[in-house]
Each structure stands twice: as structure tokens, then as C-alpha cells.
Amino acid sequence: IQEEMLFLAAEQSKFAENESILKKADIQAAQYDYDGAIATLEASDIHDDEDVLKKINEYNEMKNALVPVNMEDITHIFFHILIVDVERALTDTYKGEQLNAAMTTIPEFEEIIRQMYDRGYVMVHLQDIAKMEEQPDGSFKMVKQQIMLPEGKIPFVMSQDDVNYYMFMTGRGFSDRMVLDEDGKPTNQYTDRDGNVSIGDYDLVPILDKFVEEHPDFAYHGHKAILAFTGYEGVLGYRTDESFDPNSPAFDPENPPNLDIEEDRERVKELTRVLKEDGYEFASHSWGHINFTDRTLESIRIDTDKWKRNVEPLLPEACETLIYPFGADIADYHDYTHDNGKYNYLESVGFHYYCNVDSRRIWMQYGDTFYRQARRNFDGYRLYESFSGAKDRVSDLIDVSKVFDTRRPTPIDWK
């Protein structure tokens, strides 16, 4: 009897393992990674099963039906931290007016991604568009890639700025910080107006994750948003910067000392590791949210050194993407050249992807050692501009009449 029970347990374990392999392959295929799905099945113990061989043939047929997308026609939209409590965030103050212009509410974000999915949009990463590749002579060059999707699918890039949960947001109706839930998945901690603390879907990451779980074909090869970090108040809601470290010569006495700073740094490392595995990428948003257009090269050096020292070590790998605060680029619409001292410096410290801000639907630039793309702000200001009929800059992606959160105070001006 004991032998039979052991045999049954082994069979059940094997069945569960096989089911997991099949599920993984199905998700990869749903996300247009047919080569990955086939490799998953061929590396398994059930690779010669008749049903598995049939599934591999189906994946190959789906792969052969893909068509190349126009690599000159990929839009990029971005958000800031999402508003949970409209009444606490959008108060009748100057700060409330700023937040009304710059932020997006949770219902707006949920409706935006639903509508974009329904219109056939699919998230991709910047590295899916262009990639630094080694050349025969040993040099590296930015090489345009080719995204293949089913007919009617449209690639786009999504990013979120200032994923830091700044101190000024405390008590204003935003998430407190990012945490891992009981299943080890990234989610958010939130404190309501009565001081009650809860864990849940209070910002972009867990909301997007849940949507992709239901609609895996919204994420090309599982790729999701780019999360852009400053550093001066730490990362992901943890005060990890040296200016909060009472034992550091860089400690700022105006900051509350973080006596658990080393533990918080380890927490952030674990979070970014999980986020990377979950399909997210990371970008520098500078250390001090500086204006790269106006700042001197020396000022940019000092700021970038602080970011490299305080933020990059918390990431799973070196960061190649720079998202300009305020959209303030280091050059006009012409290509970057090595006559530009700021570009030379930024390239020397490892940046190859650069994103500014532009209200046009598409602006992108392929260079020999860089890829550059403009981003479109889907915030209160832009949504209200379209909702009020002042100017339409969003209808290629959404029906703003179904998106705009009418709880917002109006009119909305840029502050």
C-alpha cells in the first residue's frame, strides 16, 4: 500500500509538472514568443508526446502568420504615480492644481489600458525596437530590430515616472510604497484617510499585472512598462538615499534619518529583481529631477554620479535608459553627435536610450549608438484638453469621453 501511495504521489507530481510546462508554453505563445514556447516544450520530458508535437506545429503555424510592424511608427505614453483618493489629492491649493494636471486617476488608467487593448495595442520594450549589438570589428552599434505581430496588432511603449512615492505624497491619497504580497508579487501599501493600512492594487504595477494575467497578449514576450526612478528621496517608497543615512557624510540633517536603511536597500533590491522577472524595465530619471537642457555638464556629472551611487546598485543590472525630467533633452530634433559634451558623457556612463516629451503621436530617432523616442503624457492636463474639446491629442489611442474622471476639479491648466 505504501508503495502504491508513493507511486500515486509521484504520478500526481509529474502530472502537475507537465501541466505547469504546458501552461508556461501557452502563455509564451499568447505573448507572441512562439520560439520560446516551442523551446519550453522541446526541453521537457513530454516533448515527444503526440499532443505536444501537435501543439508545437500549431505554434509554428502561428509564428509563420506574423507580419512585420512599421518600426518607424511606435508611440510611447507615460504616467506618474496614480491617484487613489481624488478628494485628498486634488485639493483647492496650488499643489492640488499641480497634481490635477500631472497625475492620472486609477479609473482613468484602467480604462486607458482596456481601450488600448481593445484597439489592438501591445506593450513592447525599447530593446525590442533597437539594440546595441557587437559588430565584426568589435565595436558596438545600435541596430534597429524587427517586431513581428499578428495582423492588426500595434506595438507601443509605456513608462511611469517618479516611482519613488515621495514624502510630500504622504496623506494625499497616493500609495505609500511598493511591497511584495504573500505570494511574492509586487503590489502596494496604502494608508486611507482614517489611518487604516492595507495592501492592494493602488498603483500602475499591480493593476497592469492583473490586466496582463487576464490578457497575456497585451504584453509582447511578457514585456511591460518602464519604471523611471529619481534618487533624492530613495526608491519605491523606501528612503534608501545616502542623504537619509545618519552614518553617511552625505547625510542631510533636514531629512528624517533612516535607521533601517540597509534593510530597506535589501528590500528594494528584492523588489526590483521581482519586477525585472515580472517584465518591467528601469530608467534613470536623474537623481535630483534636474533639467538636462539648462544644467551645465559639470552639474549633470554630479547628479548622475549620485544616481549611479545610490540607485543603480539597487537594480538587477546596469541601466541604459535615461528618461529626461520635464522632457528637457540635451539637444534639439537633430541627431546626437559627439560634438555634444553632454551626450558624450551620458554615453560614457552607459546610457543608450533617451526619452523626452512631445505631444505628437510619433517621434523617434535611430542613431549609431543611441535610440531616442518622445513620450506622450496621459495625465489630467492632456485628458482634459481633449475632453473639453480644446485640442485632440489622444483619440488614436482612446475615447477620452469614457476615460476622463469627472470627479476632477475643472478647468485643468498646466502648473
C-alpha positions as CSV (number, residue, x, y, z in Angstrom):
1,I,0.0,0.0,0.0
2,Q,2.8,2.3,0.9
3,E,4.5,1.7,-2.5
4,E,1.2,2.4,-4.3
5,M,0.8,5.6,-2.4
6,L,4.4,6.7,-3.3
7,F,3.7,5.8,-6.9
8,L,0.5,7.8,-7.0
9,A,2.2,10.8,-5.4
10,A,5.0,10.7,-8.0
11,E,2.4,10.4,-10.8
12,Q,0.5,13.4,-9.4
13,S,3.7,15.4,-9.1
14,K,4.7,14.5,-12.6
15,F,1.2,15.5,-13.9
16,A,1.3,18.8,-12.1
17,E,4.8,19.5,-13.5
18,N,3.6,18.7,-17.1
19,E,0.6,20.9,-16.6
20,S,2.9,23.8,-15.5
21,I,5.1,23.3,-18.6
22,L,2.0,23.4,-20.9
23,K,0.7,26.5,-19.2
24,K,4.0,28.3,-19.4
25,A,4.2,27.5,-23.2
26,D,0.7,28.6,-23.8
27,I,1.4,32.0,-22.1
28,Q,4.6,32.4,-24.1
29,A,2.7,31.7,-27.3
30,A,-0.1,34.1,-26.3
31,Q,2.6,36.8,-25.9
32,Y,3.9,36.0,-29.5
33,D,7.0,34.3,-28.2
34,Y,6.5,31.2,-30.3
35,D,10.2,30.3,-30.3
36,G,10.2,30.4,-26.5
37,A,7.1,28.3,-26.3
38,I,8.5,25.7,-28.6
39,A,11.8,25.6,-26.7
40,T,9.9,25.2,-23.4
41,L,8.1,22.1,-24.8
42,E,11.1,20.6,-26.6
43,A,13.2,20.8,-23.4
44,S,10.5,19.0,-21.4
45,D,10.1,15.3,-20.7
46,I,6.9,15.3,-22.7
47,H,8.5,16.7,-25.9
48,D,7.6,13.5,-27.9
49,D,4.0,13.3,-26.7
50,E,1.6,13.3,-29.6
51,D,-0.4,16.2,-28.3
52,V,2.7,18.2,-27.5
53,L,4.0,17.6,-31.1
54,K,0.7,18.8,-32.4
55,K,0.9,22.0,-30.2
56,I,4.4,22.7,-31.5
57,N,3.1,22.5,-35.1
58,E,0.4,24.9,-34.1
59,Y,2.9,27.3,-32.6
60,N,5.0,27.2,-35.8
61,E,1.9,27.9,-37.9
62,M,1.1,30.9,-35.7
63,K,4.6,32.2,-36.0
64,N,4.6,31.9,-39.7
65,A,1.4,34.0,-39.8
66,L,3.1,37.0,-38.0
67,V,3.7,40.2,-40.0
68,P,6.5,42.8,-39.6
69,V,5.3,46.1,-37.9
70,N,6.4,49.5,-39.1
71,M,9.4,50.2,-36.9
72,E,9.1,54.0,-37.6
73,D,5.6,54.1,-36.1
74,I,5.7,53.2,-32.4
75,T,4.2,55.6,-29.9
76,H,5.2,55.9,-26.2
77,I,2.8,57.0,-23.4
78,F,3.6,57.7,-19.8
79,F,2.1,58.2,-16.4
80,H,3.1,59.4,-13.0
81,I,2.0,57.7,-9.7
82,L,-1.7,57.1,-9.9
83,I,-4.2,58.9,-7.7
84,V,-6.1,56.6,-5.3
85,D,-8.2,59.2,-3.4
86,V,-9.2,62.1,-5.6
87,E,-10.5,64.3,-2.8
88,R,-7.3,64.2,-0.8
89,A,-5.0,64.6,-3.8
90,L,-6.8,67.3,-5.8
91,T,-7.4,69.9,-3.2
92,D,-8.1,73.5,-3.9
93,T,-4.5,74.5,-3.4
94,Y,-1.5,75.2,-5.7
95,K,-0.2,71.7,-5.0
96,G,-3.6,70.2,-5.7
97,E,-3.8,72.0,-9.0
98,Q,-0.3,70.7,-9.9
99,L,-1.3,67.1,-9.1
100,N,-4.6,67.6,-11.1
101,A,-2.5,68.5,-14.2
102,A,0.3,65.9,-13.8
103,M,-1.4,62.8,-12.4
104,T,-3.8,60.2,-13.6
105,T,-6.5,58.5,-11.5
106,I,-6.8,54.7,-11.1
107,P,-10.1,54.5,-13.0
108,E,-8.6,56.6,-15.9
109,F,-5.6,54.3,-16.1
110,E,-7.8,51.1,-16.0
111,E,-10.0,52.5,-18.8
112,I,-7.0,53.6,-20.9
113,I,-5.3,50.2,-20.9
114,R,-8.7,48.4,-21.5
115,Q,-9.4,50.6,-24.6
116,M,-5.9,50.3,-25.9
117,Y,-6.1,46.5,-25.6
118,D,-9.4,46.5,-27.4
119,R,-7.8,48.5,-30.2
120,G,-5.0,46.0,-30.7
121,Y,-2.2,47.7,-28.9
122,V,0.6,45.6,-27.4
123,M,3.3,46.7,-25.0
124,V,7.0,46.4,-26.1
125,H,10.3,47.5,-24.6
126,L,12.8,49.9,-26.1
127,Q,15.2,47.0,-26.6
128,D,12.6,45.4,-28.8
129,I,12.8,48.4,-31.1
130,A,16.6,48.8,-31.2
131,K,19.5,47.1,-29.5
132,M,23.2,47.7,-29.1
133,E,24.9,44.8,-31.0
134,E,28.6,43.9,-31.4
135,Q,30.0,44.4,-34.9
136,P,32.6,42.3,-36.7
137,D,35.3,44.8,-35.8
138,G,34.5,44.5,-32.1
139,S,32.6,47.8,-31.9
140,F,29.0,48.2,-30.8
141,K,26.2,49.8,-32.8
142,M,22.6,50.5,-32.2
143,V,20.7,48.2,-34.6
144,K,17.1,48.5,-35.5
145,Q,15.1,45.4,-34.6
146,Q,12.0,43.9,-36.2
147,I,8.9,43.2,-34.2
148,M,6.6,40.6,-35.6
149,L,3.0,40.6,-34.6
150,P,-0.4,39.2,-35.9
151,E,-2.1,41.4,-38.5
152,G,-3.8,44.4,-36.8
153,K,-1.7,44.4,-33.6
154,I,0.1,47.7,-32.8
155,P,3.2,48.0,-30.6
156,F,3.6,50.8,-28.1
157,V,5.8,51.7,-25.2
158,M,4.6,52.5,-21.7
159,S,6.5,54.2,-18.9
160,Q,5.9,55.6,-15.4
161,D,7.8,58.5,-13.9
162,D,8.9,59.1,-10.3
163,V,8.2,55.6,-9.0
164,N,9.6,56.8,-5.7
165,Y,6.5,57.7,-3.6
166,Y,7.8,61.0,-2.4
167,M,7.4,62.2,1.1
168,F,5.0,65.0,0.0
169,M,2.6,62.4,-1.1
170,T,2.1,61.1,2.4
171,G,-1.5,61.7,3.4
172,R,-2.5,63.0,0.0
173,G,-4.3,59.9,-1.4
174,F,-1.4,58.1,-3.1
175,S,0.2,54.7,-2.4
176,D,2.8,54.7,0.4
177,R,5.2,52.3,-1.2
178,M,5.7,49.2,-3.2
179,V,5.7,45.9,-1.3
180,L,5.6,42.1,-2.1
181,D,2.3,40.4,-1.3
182,E,2.0,37.0,0.4
183,D,2.6,35.3,-3.0
184,G,5.8,37.3,-3.6
185,K,4.2,39.5,-6.2
186,P,4.7,43.3,-6.4
187,T,1.8,45.4,-5.0
188,N,1.3,48.5,-2.9
189,Q,0.8,49.6,0.7
190,Y,-1.8,52.3,1.1
191,T,-3.0,54.4,4.1
192,D,-6.5,55.7,3.9
193,R,-7.8,59.0,5.4
194,D,-8.6,57.2,8.7
195,G,-5.1,55.8,9.0
196,N,-6.0,52.3,8.1
197,V,-3.2,50.5,6.2
198,S,-3.9,47.9,3.5
199,I,-2.1,46.0,0.7
200,G,-3.6,46.0,-2.8
201,D,-3.8,47.4,-6.3
202,Y,-3.1,51.1,-5.6
203,D,-0.7,51.9,-8.5
204,L,0.3,51.0,-12.0
205,V,2.3,47.9,-11.4
206,P,-0.3,45.6,-9.7
207,I,-3.1,47.0,-11.9
208,L,-1.2,46.3,-15.1
209,D,-0.1,42.8,-13.8
210,K,-3.7,41.8,-13.1
211,F,-4.7,43.0,-16.6
212,V,-1.9,41.1,-18.3
213,E,-2.8,38.0,-16.3
214,E,-6.3,38.2,-17.9
215,H,-5.0,39.4,-21.3
216,P,-1.4,38.0,-21.8
217,D,-1.4,39.1,-25.4
218,F,-1.2,42.7,-24.2
219,A,2.5,42.2,-23.4
220,Y,4.9,41.3,-26.2
221,H,7.1,38.5,-24.9
222,G,5.8,39.4,-21.4
223,H,7.2,43.0,-21.6
224,K,5.5,45.6,-19.6
225,A,6.2,49.2,-18.6
226,I,9.5,51.1,-17.9
227,L,9.7,52.4,-14.3
228,A,11.8,55.6,-14.0
229,F,13.4,56.5,-10.7
230,T,14.9,59.6,-9.3
231,G,17.1,59.1,-6.2
232,Y,17.0,62.1,-3.8
233,E,14.2,60.5,-1.7
234,G,15.0,56.9,-2.3
235,V,13.3,54.4,-4.5
236,L,9.8,52.7,-4.4
237,G,8.8,54.5,-1.2
238,Y,11.9,53.5,0.8
239,R,14.3,56.3,2.0
240,T,17.4,54.5,0.6
241,D,19.4,57.5,-0.4
242,E,22.7,58.4,1.4
243,S,21.2,61.7,2.4
244,F,18.9,59.7,4.8
245,D,21.8,57.7,6.2
246,P,22.8,59.1,9.6
247,N,26.2,57.3,9.3
248,S,27.0,58.8,5.9
249,P,29.0,62.0,5.3
250,A,26.3,62.9,2.8
251,F,23.5,62.8,5.4
252,D,21.2,65.7,5.2
253,P,20.1,66.9,8.6
254,E,16.8,68.2,7.2
255,N,15.9,64.6,6.3
256,P,14.5,62.2,8.8
257,P,17.3,59.6,9.5
258,N,16.5,56.1,8.3
259,L,17.9,53.8,10.9
260,D,16.9,50.8,8.8
261,I,18.5,52.0,5.6
262,E,20.5,48.8,4.9
263,E,17.4,46.6,5.4
264,D,15.4,49.0,3.1
265,R,18.1,48.8,0.4
266,E,17.8,45.0,0.5
267,R,14.0,45.2,0.3
268,V,14.3,47.4,-2.8
269,K,16.9,45.0,-4.4
270,E,14.4,42.2,-3.9
271,L,11.5,44.3,-5.4
272,T,13.5,45.3,-8.5
273,R,14.6,41.7,-9.0
274,V,11.0,40.6,-8.9
275,L,9.9,43.5,-11.1
276,K,12.5,42.6,-13.7
277,E,11.3,39.0,-13.8
278,D,7.8,40.3,-14.0
279,G,8.5,42.1,-17.3
280,Y,9.4,45.6,-16.2
281,E,12.4,47.7,-17.2
282,F,14.1,50.5,-15.3
283,A,15.2,54.0,-16.3
284,S,17.1,56.9,-14.7
285,H,15.0,60.0,-14.2
286,S,18.1,61.7,-12.8
287,W,19.0,61.8,-9.1
288,G,17.5,65.2,-8.4
289,H,14.9,65.5,-11.1
290,I,17.1,68.0,-12.9
291,N,16.6,69.9,-16.2
292,F,19.2,68.5,-18.6
293,T,18.7,71.3,-21.1
294,D,19.6,74.0,-18.6
295,R,22.1,72.3,-16.4
296,T,25.9,72.5,-17.1
297,L,27.8,69.4,-18.0
298,E,29.5,69.5,-14.6
299,S,26.1,69.7,-12.8
300,I,24.9,66.7,-14.9
301,R,28.1,64.8,-13.9
302,I,27.5,65.5,-10.2
303,D,23.8,64.5,-10.4
304,T,24.5,61.3,-12.5
305,D,27.2,60.2,-10.1
306,K,24.7,60.4,-7.2
307,W,22.2,58.3,-9.2
308,K,24.8,55.8,-10.1
309,R,25.9,55.6,-6.5
310,N,22.5,55.5,-4.8
311,V,20.0,54.0,-7.3
312,E,21.8,51.8,-9.8
313,P,23.2,49.4,-7.2
314,L,19.6,48.7,-6.2
315,L,18.8,47.4,-9.7
316,P,19.4,43.9,-11.1
317,E,21.7,45.2,-13.8
318,A,23.2,48.4,-15.2
319,C,20.7,50.9,-16.5
320,E,20.8,52.0,-20.2
321,T,17.8,54.2,-20.3
322,L,17.5,57.9,-19.4
323,I,14.1,59.5,-19.2
324,Y,14.5,63.3,-19.1
325,P,12.7,65.1,-16.2
326,F,10.4,67.7,-17.7
327,G,11.2,66.1,-21.1
328,A,14.2,68.5,-21.1
329,D,16.5,67.0,-23.7
330,I,20.2,67.7,-24.3
331,A,19.7,68.6,-28.0
332,D,17.0,69.7,-30.5
333,Y,15.5,67.4,-33.1
334,H,18.8,66.8,-34.8
335,D,20.7,63.6,-34.1
336,Y,23.0,63.5,-31.1
337,T,26.6,64.0,-32.2
338,H,29.9,63.6,-30.4
339,D,30.3,67.4,-30.6
340,N,27.7,67.4,-27.8
341,G,29.6,67.2,-24.5
342,K,26.5,66.1,-22.5
343,Y,25.9,63.3,-24.9
344,N,29.5,62.1,-24.8
345,Y,29.3,62.0,-21.0
346,L,26.0,60.2,-20.8
347,E,27.1,57.6,-23.4
348,S,30.3,57.1,-21.5
349,V,28.4,56.1,-18.3
350,G,26.3,53.6,-20.2
351,F,23.1,55.3,-21.4
352,H,21.9,54.4,-24.9
353,Y,18.2,55.0,-24.8
354,Y,16.9,58.6,-24.3
355,C,13.3,59.7,-23.9
356,N,11.9,63.3,-24.0
357,V,8.3,64.5,-24.1
358,D,6.4,65.6,-27.2
359,S,2.6,65.8,-27.8
360,R,2.9,64.4,-31.3
361,R,1.8,60.8,-31.8
362,I,5.2,59.6,-33.0
363,W,8.7,60.9,-32.7
364,M,11.7,58.6,-32.8
365,Q,15.3,58.6,-33.9
366,Y,17.7,55.8,-34.6
367,G,21.4,56.7,-34.1
368,D,24.6,54.8,-34.4
369,T,25.0,54.5,-30.6
370,F,21.6,55.6,-29.4
371,Y,17.8,55.3,-29.7
372,R,15.7,58.3,-28.9
373,Q,11.9,58.5,-28.5
374,A,9.4,61.1,-27.5
375,R,6.7,60.3,-24.9
376,R,3.2,61.4,-24.6
377,N,1.7,62.5,-21.3
378,F,-1.6,60.8,-20.5
379,D,-2.3,63.0,-17.4
380,G,-5.1,65.2,-16.2
381,Y,-3.9,68.1,-18.4
382,R,-3.8,66.1,-21.6
383,L,-7.0,64.3,-20.9
384,Y,-8.9,67.4,-20.0
385,E,-7.5,69.2,-23.1
386,S,-9.2,66.6,-25.3
387,F,-12.3,66.1,-23.0
388,S,-13.0,69.9,-23.2
389,G,-12.6,70.0,-26.9
390,A,-9.6,72.4,-26.8
391,K,-7.3,70.0,-28.7
392,D,-7.3,66.3,-29.6
393,R,-4.0,64.6,-29.0
394,V,-5.3,61.2,-27.7
395,S,-8.1,59.8,-30.0
396,D,-5.7,57.5,-31.8
397,L,-5.5,55.5,-28.6
398,I,-8.6,56.2,-26.5
399,D,-12.1,57.6,-26.4
400,V,-11.5,60.3,-23.8
401,S,-15.2,60.7,-23.1
402,K,-15.1,57.3,-21.4
403,V,-11.7,57.8,-19.8
404,F,-11.8,61.3,-18.2
405,D,-12.6,61.1,-14.4
406,T,-15.3,63.7,-13.9
407,R,-14.5,63.8,-10.2
408,R,-11.6,66.1,-11.1
409,P,-11.9,69.8,-10.5
410,T,-12.0,71.7,-13.8
411,P,-10.7,73.5,-15.7
412,I,-7.3,72.0,-15.6
413,D,-4.3,74.2,-16.5
414,W,-0.6,73.2,-16.6
415,K,1.1,74.3,-13.4
